[in-house]
Amino acid sequence: MGATRESETDEELEELLGFLRDARGFDFTGYKRSSLGRRIRKRMADADISSYADYRDLLETNSDEFGVLFNTILINVTSMFRDPDAWTYLQREVLPELLAEAGPEEEIRVWSAGCSSGEEAYSLAIMFAEALGIEECLNRVKIYGTDVDEEALRDARSALYTAKSLEALPTELRDKYFEQNGTQYSVRPDLRRRVIFGRHDVTRDAPISRLDLLVCRNTLMYFNVEAQTQIIDRFHFALREGGYLFLGKAEMLLNDADRFQIVSMRQRVFRRRPGDAGPPYPPSPLKIRAGAGAEPRSVARNRQMRDLIVDSLPVSAVALDPEGVVVLVNSQARVQFGLTANDCGRLFQDLEISYRPVELRSLIEQSTHERRSLRVNRVERRVGDDLQYVDILIQPLTGANGLPAGTVISFSDVTVPTQLKSEIKRVREELETAYEELQSTNEELETTNEELQSSIEELETTNEELQSTNEELETTNEELQSGNEELETMNEEMRIRTEELDEARAFLEGVMSSIAAGVVVLEADARVRSWNRGAAELWGLRPDEVMDEVFFGLDFGLPTEDLRPVIQKCLDSGRRTGPIAVPAVNRIGRAIVCNVVCSPFDGHHGGVVLLMEESHSASLA
């Protein structure tokens, strides 16, 4: 019963994806079902809806819900120079070699696929500006930024970012390449003009070609293996020989060693090897030859003949002038796309055919700019309940003066060959399935490995969503660590003070244990360490006058030189000497006999303690 319910849910999800593709042109069929289903169910829970069928009803009745759903599915996690280690490697190791291989006047072409709100594309612009200088960068570097999210592209084109979103950017780079606009910062206008943004689906639309560097970070992981293979094929075709491919941390090219050289597996940097780029180059652009003085009747006849020939073509064709105005629609195009003669004279961009079944406006601009034909193969188009597949060829027209004269867009119906290929593929898959059943043990191991890889990619997706929370926790941790370091410093200072107090206490206890009277403590080098009040009253010298002075150099009523042998003996023997009677003169000038006892001092630095006391039994006149 549970398996049946799960199968029904999968069918409802596929029906919902088909509805999104037909209604709005967003094809999510190549996305991983686990991640895609989780994102859609999250939006359904927010809308308090439990089934895919009910949610489809909501989409049909509320057009604003499409935008909310797409924003939920398309996880736009980006920032300036995201993953600094990878960008540092790109700047220091890859960029110098890329620039060295390019000629001094050669244009450098860069594509940021899945650029979201533009931070990655502008990071590339800043990186090249730092390497080449702003003037040379503006003249040589062209950067294309593409995404399927129109809302994110609007943010990218506005080039406005908050101060918080630029926190990862060094202040000097922010001040150099951004201008403050109220509470936000805008990319400087000259650099902004070198970045071209446009809607592009990497699974369906033709790639930008002749690239020196292609950046597609943390985008491939959302697609299944088949879609990833198709995208890598397009990337290989887009890169010139020796061009670099820069992927995200969760993405690798393990099975493309024959086409891509590993530059740095740690930083996910690869390089296109020399060799065939896949699809051949399209035919050269058509040339229009100018007439030379033909008669009006001949001109009319030629125009009529031209219209008949164009109408008889087996493919649909639409011709535009250099301003993008429709000048010709043949009969096949009128039938296939519902166009009329009244559409001639209208801007092509105003017609539904310009963006459905595929975005043509950016491709027309690219074809005109590069002066070469572009081909988009097997574009899916729904006609009623049936699917139609068409190959689209965009050919720029060049006049005799070498200037662009217009564009011809042709649509070839390849539904039958595509269906045959699909049928062949289906039969091949059935044969492969029968063979795989014979390899059950090996298949179980491979399945386990694929499940682990899928889990890793899903964890990487979850990691993207939690990154902002982790950054806040890291900031809090740094603040706590700083507070802990301050506490440790204070604890060390208190320990030092405690040791000093212990030393002072030991010293005072040593002195106070001696006989009370005139007490002088001398260090081993005879410098005065302590001079008590009794000594001050006996000799008339204050402690601050004698502290750290050599005892034998002091001038007061006691002949200190007479005590030198006694002190030295006490220091050498470590024993008490005396008492000895020494004639002296006290502080009031009266002659006295002073009894001096010298005792060793057991402090940290050694020394002696002199006990000096006036003798009352005999005094000098």
C-alpha positions as semicolon CSV with decimal commas, in nm:
position;residue;x (nm);y (nm);z (nm)
1;M;0,000;0,000;0,000
2;G;0,288;0,236;0,088
3;A;0,465;0,162;-0,242
4;T;0,143;0,235;-0,437
5;R;0,099;0,568;-0,260
6;E;0,462;0,661;-0,327
7;S;0,420;0,575;-0,698
8;E;0,108;0,792;-0,719
9;T;0,296;1,079;-0,552
10;D;0,582;1,048;-0,802
11;E;0,335;1,058;-1,092
12;E;0,168;1,368;-0,947
13;L;0,510;1,535;-0,913
14;E;0,594;1,458;-1,278
15;E;0,257;1,600;-1,387
16;L;0,324;1,916;-1,188
17;L;0,669;1,953;-1,350
18;G;0,512;1,911;-1,694
19;F;0,258;2,181;-1,608
20;L;0,535;2,422;-1,501
21;R;0,720;2,357;-1,826
22;D;0,417;2,412;-2,047
23;A;0,272;2,707;-1,855
24;R;0,587;2,912;-1,790
25;G;0,868;2,751;-1,992
26;F;1,067;2,635;-1,685
27;D;1,191;2,281;-1,745
28;F;1,286;2,120;-1,412
29;T;1,275;1,762;-1,546
30;G;1,655;1,738;-1,530
31;Y;1,669;1,830;-1,160
32;K;1,721;1,566;-0,892
33;R;1,383;1,448;-0,774
34;S;1,481;1,424;-0,407
35;S;1,598;1,788;-0,383
36;L;1,327;1,917;-0,617
37;G;1,047;1,734;-0,433
38;R;1,173;1,860;-0,098
39;R;1,176;2,223;-0,215
40;I;0,826;2,199;-0,369
41;R;0,686;2,031;-0,057
42;K;0,835;2,308;0,154
43;R;0,643;2,567;-0,048
44;M;0,327;2,354;-0,031
45;A;0,360;2,338;0,348
46;D;0,396;2,716;0,363
47;A;0,078;2,745;0,154
48;D;-0,097;2,485;0,376
49;I;-0,152;2,243;0,085
50;S;-0,095;1,868;0,114
51;S;-0,121;1,729;-0,242
52;Y;0,046;1,815;-0,575
53;A;-0,294;1,823;-0,749
54;D;-0,428;2,085;-0,509
55;Y;-0,112;2,288;-0,548
56;R;-0,150;2,281;-0,927
57;D;-0,502;2,421;-0,881
58;L;-0,350;2,706;-0,678
59;L;-0,099;2,780;-0,955
60;E;-0,376;2,791;-1,215
61;T;-0,581;3,039;-1,011
62;N;-0,299;3,254;-0,868
63;S;-0,029;3,363;-1,114
64;D;0,179;3,525;-0,837
65;E;0,238;3,179;-0,685
66;F;0,466;3,090;-0,979
67;G;0,720;3,351;-0,870
68;V;0,712;3,236;-0,508
69;L;0,759;2,872;-0,612
70;F;1,047;2,947;-0,847
71;N;1,224;3,145;-0,575
72;T;1,183;2,846;-0,342
73;I;1,319;2,597;-0,596
74;L;1,606;2,814;-0,719
75;I;1,826;2,845;-0,410
76;N;2,023;3,166;-0,465
77;V;2,312;3,134;-0,220
78;T;2,595;3,361;-0,337
79;S;2,833;3,632;-0,222
80;M;3,134;3,831;-0,334
81;F;3,440;3,603;-0,374
82;R;3,260;3,315;-0,209
83;D;3,506;3,046;-0,087
84;P;3,809;3,284;-0,065
85;D;4,066;3,003;-0,089
86;A;3,933;2,894;-0,428
87;W;3,921;3,252;-0,559
88;T;4,275;3,319;-0,431
89;Y;4,399;3,013;-0,621
90;L;4,216;3,127;-0,936
91;Q;4,369;3,476;-0,908
92;R;4,727;3,369;-0,827
93;E;4,768;3,048;-1,027
94;V;4,516;3,043;-1,314
95;L;4,469;3,408;-1,412
96;P;4,841;3,484;-1,487
97;E;4,863;3,184;-1,720
98;L;4,532;3,273;-1,888
99;L;4,648;3,630;-1,952
100;A;4,992;3,516;-2,070
101;E;4,838;3,291;-2,336
102;A;4,603;3,565;-2,464
103;G;4,746;3,822;-2,702
104;P;4,790;4,179;-2,575
105;E;4,495;4,301;-2,785
106;E;4,285;3,982;-2,780
107;E;3,939;3,990;-2,623
108;I;3,896;3,780;-2,307
109;R;3,555;3,613;-2,281
110;V;3,418;3,490;-1,948
111;W;3,085;3,323;-1,864
112;S;2,931;3,300;-1,515
113;A;2,663;3,032;-1,552
114;G;2,405;3,030;-1,273
115;C;2,513;3,377;-1,159
116;S;2,207;3,433;-0,936
117;S;2,199;3,800;-0,827
118;G;2,532;3,885;-0,992
119;E;2,789;3,875;-0,708
120;E;2,993;3,608;-0,887
121;A;2,997;3,797;-1,219
122;Y;3,106;4,121;-1,052
123;S;3,371;3,930;-0,852
124;L;3,514;3,817;-1,187
125;A;3,510;4,174;-1,316
126;I;3,695;4,298;-1,006
127;M;3,949;4,015;-1,033
128;F;4,033;4,098;-1,396
129;A;4,040;4,472;-1,320
130;E;4,294;4,411;-1,043
131;A;4,507;4,194;-1,273
132;L;4,494;4,410;-1,590
133;G;4,416;4,755;-1,458
134;I;4,075;4,911;-1,494
135;E;4,133;5,067;-1,837
136;E;4,265;4,751;-2,005
137;C;3,992;4,545;-1,838
138;L;3,722;4,773;-1,980
139;N;3,874;4,742;-2,328
140;R;3,943;4,366;-2,338
141;V;3,727;4,171;-2,094
142;K;3,366;4,076;-2,163
143;I;3,173;3,888;-1,895
144;Y;2,839;3,713;-1,948
145;G;2,619;3,637;-1,645
146;T;2,323;3,402;-1,697
147;D;2,054;3,237;-1,485
148;V;1,699;3,105;-1,524
149;D;1,570;3,318;-1,235
150;E;1,439;3,645;-1,383
151;E;1,399;3,803;-1,039
152;A;1,762;3,732;-0,951
153;L;1,870;3,872;-1,290
154;R;1,681;4,195;-1,218
155;D;1,881;4,230;-0,898
156;A;2,202;4,159;-1,090
157;R;2,126;4,422;-1,355
158;S;2,051;4,684;-1,087
159;A;2,404;4,626;-0,946
160;L;2,291;4,744;-0,600
161;Y;2,408;4,562;-0,288
162;T;2,376;4,619;0,086
163;A;2,675;4,684;0,309
164;K;2,624;4,342;0,472
165;S;2,644;4,159;0,140
166;L;2,982;4,329;0,074
167;E;3,133;4,245;0,413
168;A;3,356;3,975;0,261
169;L;3,504;4,233;0,021
170;P;3,811;4,423;0,150
171;T;3,738;4,788;0,219
172;E;3,988;4,913;-0,040
173;L;3,821;4,706;-0,316
174;R;3,474;4,817;-0,209
175;D;3,577;5,185;-0,220
176;K;3,751;5,135;-0,555
177;Y;3,479;4,949;-0,746
178;F;3,156;5,054;-0,571
179;E;2,982;5,389;-0,521
180;Q;2,767;5,451;-0,215
181;N;2,401;5,508;-0,304
182;G;2,210;5,586;0,015
183;T;2,227;5,278;0,237
184;Q;2,342;5,058;-0,054
185;Y;2,644;5,034;-0,282
186;S;2,634;5,027;-0,663
187;V;2,896;4,887;-0,900
188;R;3,082;5,169;-1,078
189;P;2,909;5,233;-1,414
190;D;3,203;5,165;-1,648
191;L;3,267;4,823;-1,491
192;R;2,892;4,745;-1,486
193;R;2,872;4,792;-1,865
194;R;3,128;4,514;-1,921
195;V;2,898;4,255;-1,758
196;I;2,607;4,134;-1,975
197;F;2,319;3,957;-1,800
198;G;2,059;3,738;-1,969
199;R;1,822;3,449;-1,905
200;H;1,974;3,117;-2,005
201;D;1,889;2,755;-1,924
202;V;2,208;2,546;-1,924
203;T;2,006;2,230;-1,993
204;R;1,832;2,359;-2,307
205;D;1,980;2,680;-2,450
206;A;2,283;2,705;-2,676
207;P;2,602;2,787;-2,482
208;I;2,810;3,102;-2,518
209;S;3,117;3,010;-2,724
210;R;3,492;3,079;-2,751
211;L;3,531;3,123;-2,375
212;D;3,859;3,168;-2,190
213;L;3,702;3,104;-1,849
214;L;3,370;2,940;-1,756
215;V;3,253;2,963;-1,394
216;C;2,965;2,741;-1,283
217;R;2,982;2,691;-0,907
218;N;2,737;2,487;-0,700
219;T;2,488;2,460;-0,987
220;L;2,553;2,115;-1,136
221;M;2,480;1,946;-0,805
222;Y;2,108;2,021;-0,843
223;F;2,082;1,814;-1,165
224;N;2,070;1,441;-1,218
225;V;2,353;1,251;-1,387
226;E;2,202;1,265;-1,736
227;A;2,143;1,640;-1,717
228;Q;2,495;1,694;-1,578
229;T;2,641;1,503;-1,874
230;Q;2,451;1,720;-2,122
231;I;2,560;2,038;-1,944
232;I;2,928;1,932;-1,939
233;D;2,901;1,860;-2,314
234;R;2,777;2,216;-2,368
235;F;3,055;2,355;-2,147
236;H;3,315;2,160;-2,342
237;F;3,181;2,305;-2,666
238;A;3,173;2,658;-2,517
239;L;3,538;2,663;-2,404
240;R;3,821;2,731;-2,643
241;E;4,118;2,492;-2,637
242;G;4,305;2,556;-2,313
243;G;4,008;2,739;-2,157
244;Y;3,946;2,698;-1,785
245;L;3,638;2,554;-1,608
246;F;3,582;2,660;-1,244
247;L;3,329;2,445;-1,051
248;G;3,197;2,441;-0,694
249;K;3,328;2,234;-0,403
250;A;3,058;1,967;-0,441
251;E;3,121;1,911;-0,814
252;M;3,385;1,705;-0,995
253;L;3,470;1,578;-1,343
254;L;3,580;1,225;-1,261
255;N;3,476;1,070;-1,594
256;D;3,599;1,339;-1,834
257;A;3,977;1,304;-1,804
258;D;3,999;1,266;-2,184
259;R;3,840;1,609;-2,236
260;F;3,940;1,805;-1,926
261;Q;4,279;1,827;-1,754
262;I;4,276;1,856;-1,374
263;V;4,449;2,181;-1,274
264;S;4,349;2,167;-0,905
265;M;4,110;1,900;-0,777
266;R;4,102;2,067;-0,432
267;Q;3,983;2,399;-0,580
268;R;3,780;2,231;-0,862
269;V;3,968;2,399;-1,150
270;F;3,985;2,211;-1,483
271;R;4,122;2,289;-1,829
272;R;3,985;2,188;-2,168
273;R;4,221;1,957;-2,353
274;P;4,290;2,007;-2,726
275;G;4,056;1,816;-2,953
276;D;3,714;1,814;-3,117
277;A;3,466;2,044;-2,942
278;G;3,164;1,831;-3,028
279;P;2,907;1,987;-3,263
280;P;3,062;2,130;-3,581
281;Y;3,050;2,499;-3,648
282;P;2,729;2,615;-3,824
283;P;2,741;2,743;-4,182
284;S;2,888;3,085;-4,253
285;P;2,651;3,382;-4,234
286;L;2,449;3,457;-4,543
287;K;2,565;3,752;-4,757
288;I;2,327;3,996;-4,928
289;R;2,449;4,129;-5,261
290;A;2,333;4,479;-5,349
291;G;2,159;4,532;-5,681
292;A;2,302;4,766;-5,944
293;G;2,040;4,988;-6,105
294;A;1,768;4,732;-6,182
295;E;1,445;4,846;-6,343
296;P;1,139;4,889;-6,112
297;R;0,949;4,612;-6,293
298;S;1,244;4,377;-6,253
299;V;1,270;4,467;-5,887
300;A;0,901;4,390;-5,830
301;R;0,936;4,062;-6,019
302;N;1,241;3,967;-5,816
303;R;1,064;4,054;-5,490
304;Q;0,765;3,841;-5,589
305;M;0,996;3,555;-5,687
306;R;1,182;3,588;-5,357
307;D;0,858;3,572;-5,156
308;L;0,742;3,264;-5,348
309;I;1,074;3,089;-5,290
310;V;1,071;3,173;-4,919
311;D;0,711;3,052;-4,883
312;S;0,801;2,726;-5,057
313;L;1,080;2,646;-4,811
314;P;1,011;2,328;-4,608
315;V;1,110;2,508;-4,285
316;S;0,958;2,800;-4,097
317;A;1,154;3,123;-4,145
318;V;1,137;3,471;-3,993
319;A;1,357;3,760;-4,109
320;L;1,448;4,068;-3,902
321;D;1,611;4,398;-3,993
322;P;1,911;4,535;-3,792
323;E;1,672;4,706;-3,547
324;G;1,497;4,379;-3,465
325;V;1,180;4,457;-3,662
326;V;1,008;4,164;-3,838
327;V;1,031;4,213;-4,217
328;L;0,933;3,867;-4,345
329;V;0,735;3,565;-4,222
330;N;0,697;3,269;-4,458
331;S;0,385;3,051;-4,482
332;Q;0,535;2,767;-4,276
333;A;0,604;3,008;-3,986
334;R;0,253;3,151;-4,009
335;V;0,101;2,806;-3,982
336;Q;0,340;2,666;-3,721
337;F;0,349;2,965;-3,483
338;G;0,018;3,140;-3,559
339;L;0,187;3,449;-3,706
340;T;0,010;3,678;-3,953
341;A;0,105;3,939;-4,210
342;N;0,017;4,203;-3,949
343;D;0,318;4,089;-3,743
344;C;0,551;4,228;-4,009
345;G;0,665;4,568;-3,888
346;R;0,644;4,471;-3,520
347;L;0,945;4,432;-3,291
348;F;1,047;4,068;-3,272
349;Q;1,091;4,092;-2,896
350;D;0,720;4,171;-2,859
351;L;0,619;3,839;-3,019
352;E;0,572;3,522;-2,814
353;I;0,802;3,332;-3,052
354;S;1,096;3,543;-2,926
355;Y;1,093;3,372;-2,587
356;R;0,886;3,054;-2,635
357;P;0,969;2,774;-2,681
358;V;1,322;2,909;-2,618
359;E;1,479;3,246;-2,537
360;L;1,596;3,381;-2,877
361;R;1,664;3,747;-2,802
362;S;2,002;3,697;-2,636
363;L;2,102;3,443;-2,904
364;I;2,018;3,691;-3,181
365;E;2,229;3,954;-3,008
366;Q;2,516;3,706;-2,970
367;S;2,492;3,594;-3,333
368;T;2,493;3,954;-3,460
369;H;2,782;4,054;-3,236
370;E;2,997;3,750;-3,321
371;R;2,886;3,746;-3,690
372;R;2,835;3,372;-3,697
373;S;2,541;3,133;-3,707
374;L;2,407;2,972;-3,391
375;R;2,210;2,649;-3,371
376;V;1,983;2,521;-3,094
377;N;1,894;2,155;-3,138
378;R;1,588;1,958;-3,030
379;V;1,391;2,239;-2,868
380;E;1,076;2,102;-2,710
381;R;0,744;2,269;-2,799
382;R;0,396;2,158;-2,696
383;V;0,123;2,174;-2,957
384;G;-0,207;2,082;-2,795
385;D;-0,151;1,743;-2,632
386;D;0,147;1,659;-2,855
387;L;0,515;1,741;-2,825
388;Q;0,701;1,889;-3,119
389;Y;1,079;1,914;-3,149
390;V;1,248;2,177;-3,364
391;D;1,605;2,272;-3,455
392;I;1,653;2,649;-3,460
393;L;1,917;2,815;-3,681
394;I;2,000;3,185;-3,630
395;Q;2,194;3,335;-3,924
396;P;2,323;3,695;-3,928
397;L;2,299;3,873;-4,264
398;T;2,585;4,097;-4,375
399;G;2,555;4,367;-4,642
400;A;2,810;4,448;-4,911
401;N;2,955;4,721;-4,688
402;G;3,029;4,465;-4,419
403;L;2,768;4,600;-4,179
404;P;2,488;4,388;-4,025
405;A;2,187;4,379;-4,256
406;G;1,952;4,166;-4,048
407;T;1,891;3,817;-3,915
408;V;1,714;3,507;-4,048
409;I;1,570;3,257;-3,800
410;S;1,466;2,916;-3,934
411;F;1,280;2,639;-3,751
412;S;1,320;2,278;-3,874
413;D;1,071;2,016;-3,752
414;V;1,275;1,721;-3,620
415;T;0,994;1,557;-3,424
416;V;1,010;1,223;-3,609
417;P;1,391;1,178;-3,585
418;T;1,382;1,284;-3,219
419;Q;1,103;1,037;-3,142
420;L;1,295;0,764;-3,322
421;K;1,604;0,844;-3,120
422;S;1,396;0,835;-2,804
423;E;1,253;0,498;-2,904
424;I;1,600;0,364;-2,980
425;K;1,715;0,494;-2,647
426;R;1,422;0,326;-2,474
427;V;1,496;-0,010;-2,640
428;R;1,864;0,024;-2,554
429;E;1,774;0,097;-2,194
430;E;1,556;-0,215;-2,182
431;L;1,847;-0,424;-2,313
432;E;2,081;-0,266;-2,065
433;T;1,833;-0,336;-1,786
434;A;1,820;-0,705;-1,886
435;Y;2,199;-0,720;-1,882
436;E;2,221;-0,542;-1,548
437;E;1,994;-0,802;-1,391
438;L;2,269;-1,058;-1,459
439;Q;2,513;-0,842;-1,264
440;S;2,304;-0,813;-0,948
441;T;2,592;-0,822;-0,700
442;N;2,790;-0,556;-0,883
443;E;2,476;-0,348;-0,931
444;E;2,405;-0,346;-0,557
445;L;2,752;-0,208;-0,488
446;E;2,716;0,058;-0,756
447;T;2,370;0,151;-0,629
448;T;2,505;0,192;-0,277
449;N;2,782;0,416;-0,408
450;E;2,534;0,628;-0,603
451;E;2,313;0,664;-0,296
452;L;2,612;0,780;-0,092
453;Q;2,704;1,031;-0,363
454;S;2,345;1,156;-0,371
455;S;2,349;1,192;0,008
456;I;2,671;1,390;-0,010
457;E;2,522;1,625;-0,267
458;E;2,204;1,668;-0,061
459;L;2,416;1,743;0,246
460;E;2,605;2,000;0,042
461;T;2,272;2,161;-0,051
462;T;2,170;2,169;0,314
463;N;2,510;2,314;0,400
464;E;2,445;2,600;0,159
465;E;2,120;2,680;0,340
466;L;2,287;2,673;0,683
467;Q;2,595;2,871;0,587
468;S;2,461;3,205;0,704
469;T;2,372;3,058;1,046
470;N;2,719;2,907;1,072
471;E;2,881;3,242;0,996
472;E;2,685;3,402;1,280
473;L;2,795;3,124;1,516
474;E;3,156;3,173;1,410
475;T;3,128;3,544;1,488
476;T;2,987;3,465;1,834
477;N;3,263;3,210;1,891
478;E;3,529;3,468;1,802
479;E;3,379;3,713;2,051
480;L;3,378;3,447;2,324
481;Q;3,735;3,353;2,242
482;S;3,843;3,717;2,267
483;G;3,674;3,745;2,610
484;N;3,844;3,424;2,723
485;E;4,185;3,559;2,618
486;E;4,125;3,878;2,818
487;L;4,033;3,669;3,126
488;E;4,349;3,462;3,086
489;T;4,559;3,780;3,065
490;M;4,400;3,915;3,383
491;N;4,456;3,581;3,558
492;E;4,825;3,591;3,466
493;E;4,861;3,945;3,601
494;M;4,694;3,843;3,929
495;R;4,932;3,547;3,960
496;I;5,234;3,775;3,918
497;R;5,100;4,017;4,177
498;T;5,042;3,729;4,420
499;E;5,403;3,616;4,382
500;E;5,528;3,969;4,447
501;L;5,313;3,993;4,759
502;D;5,440;3,658;4,883
503;E;5,797;3,773;4,834
504;A;5,733;4,100;5,017
505;R;5,560;3,919;5,299
506;A;5,853;3,678;5,336
507;F;6,094;3,968;5,341
508;L;5,897;4,160;5,605
509;E;5,860;3,852;5,818
510;G;6,240;3,806;5,805
511;V;6,299;4,161;5,912
512;M;6,034;4,157;6,185
513;S;6,178;3,840;6,328
514;S;6,499;4,031;6,406
515;I;6,557;4,237;6,717
516;A;6,362;4,564;6,734
517;A;6,593;4,871;6,723
518;G;6,783;5,033;6,445
519;V;6,762;4,770;6,173
520;V;6,925;4,792;5,831
521;V;6,901;4,518;5,569
522;L;7,179;4,503;5,314
523;E;7,191;4,301;4,993
524;A;7,495;4,094;4,905
525;D;7,647;4,392;4,719
526;A;7,602;4,611;5,033
527;R;7,314;4,812;4,889
528;V;7,050;4,918;5,139
529;R;6,739;4,704;5,104
530;S;6,553;4,821;5,416
531;W;6,598;5,107;5,663
532;N;6,358;5,100;5,954
533;R;6,226;5,378;6,172
534;G;6,476;5,301;6,455
535;A;6,767;5,356;6,216
536;A;6,612;5,680;6,096
537;E;6,571;5,810;6,450
538;L;6,924;5,701;6,547
539;W;7,110;5,848;6,250
540;G;6,874;6,111;6,111
541;L;6,847;5,967;5,759
542;R;6,509;5,886;5,601
543;P;6,455;5,555;5,418
544;D;6,405;5,726;5,080
545;E;6,748;5,892;5,117
546;V;6,938;5,568;5,160
547;M;6,733;5,307;4,970
548;D;6,941;5,121;4,704
549;E;7,252;5,321;4,805
550;V;7,581;5,146;4,888
551;F;7,596;5,127;5,269
552;F;7,970;5,204;5,283
553;G;7,920;5,519;5,078
554;L;7,667;5,676;5,317
555;D;7,778;5,976;5,524
556;F;7,627;5,966;5,871
557;G;7,746;5,934;6,231
558;L;7,848;5,566;6,207
559;P;8,195;5,486;6,061
560;T;8,071;5,225;5,812
561;E;8,419;5,128;5,693
562;D;8,488;4,988;6,039
563;L;8,198;4,747;5,983
564;R;8,315;4,618;5,645
565;P;8,520;4,325;5,786
566;V;8,239;4,226;6,018
567;I;7,983;4,232;5,734
568;Q;8,211;4,043;5,499
569;K;8,276;3,779;5,763
570;C;7,906;3,736;5,819
571;L;7,848;3,702;5,441
572;D;8,130;3,447;5,404
573;S;8,050;3,239;5,708
574;G;7,676;3,278;5,701
575;R;7,686;3,319;6,078
576;R;7,604;3,593;6,319
577;T;7,895;3,821;6,421
578;G;7,920;4,068;6,704
579;P;7,813;4,248;6,895
580;I;8,093;4,500;6,850
581;A;8,112;4,844;7,004
582;V;8,169;5,123;6,755
583;P;8,219;5,490;6,851
584;A;7,966;5,698;6,667
585;V;7,769;6,028;6,664
586;N;7,391;6,014;6,670
587;R;7,148;6,238;6,481
588;I;7,164;6,517;6,744
589;G;7,544;6,525;6,738
590;R;7,605;6,345;7,064
591;A;7,894;6,097;7,081
592;I;7,779;5,748;7,162
593;V;7,897;5,392;7,158
594;C;7,687;5,183;6,917
595;N;7,660;4,809;6,960
596;V;7,630;4,645;6,619
597;V;7,523;4,286;6,560
598;C;7,546;4,143;6,207
599;S;7,315;3,856;6,115
600;P;7,284;3,675;5,782
601;F;6,962;3,748;5,587
602;D;6,787;3,441;5,442
603;G;6,597;3,630;5,169
604;H;6,593;3,539;4,798
605;H;6,906;3,741;4,715
606;G;7,105;3,695;5,038
607;G;7,258;3,976;5,243
608;V;7,285;4,075;5,608
609;V;7,073;4,235;5,879
610;L;7,248;4,498;6,096
611;L;7,106;4,552;6,444
612;M;7,232;4,888;6,580
613;E;7,162;4,996;6,938
614;E;7,310;5,272;7,152
615;S;7,508;5,139;7,451
616;H;7,397;5,299;7,779
617;S;7,677;5,151;7,990
618;A;7,952;5,357;7,821
619;S;7,929;5,667;7,609
620;L;8,190;5,898;7,464
621;A;8,231;6,250;7,593
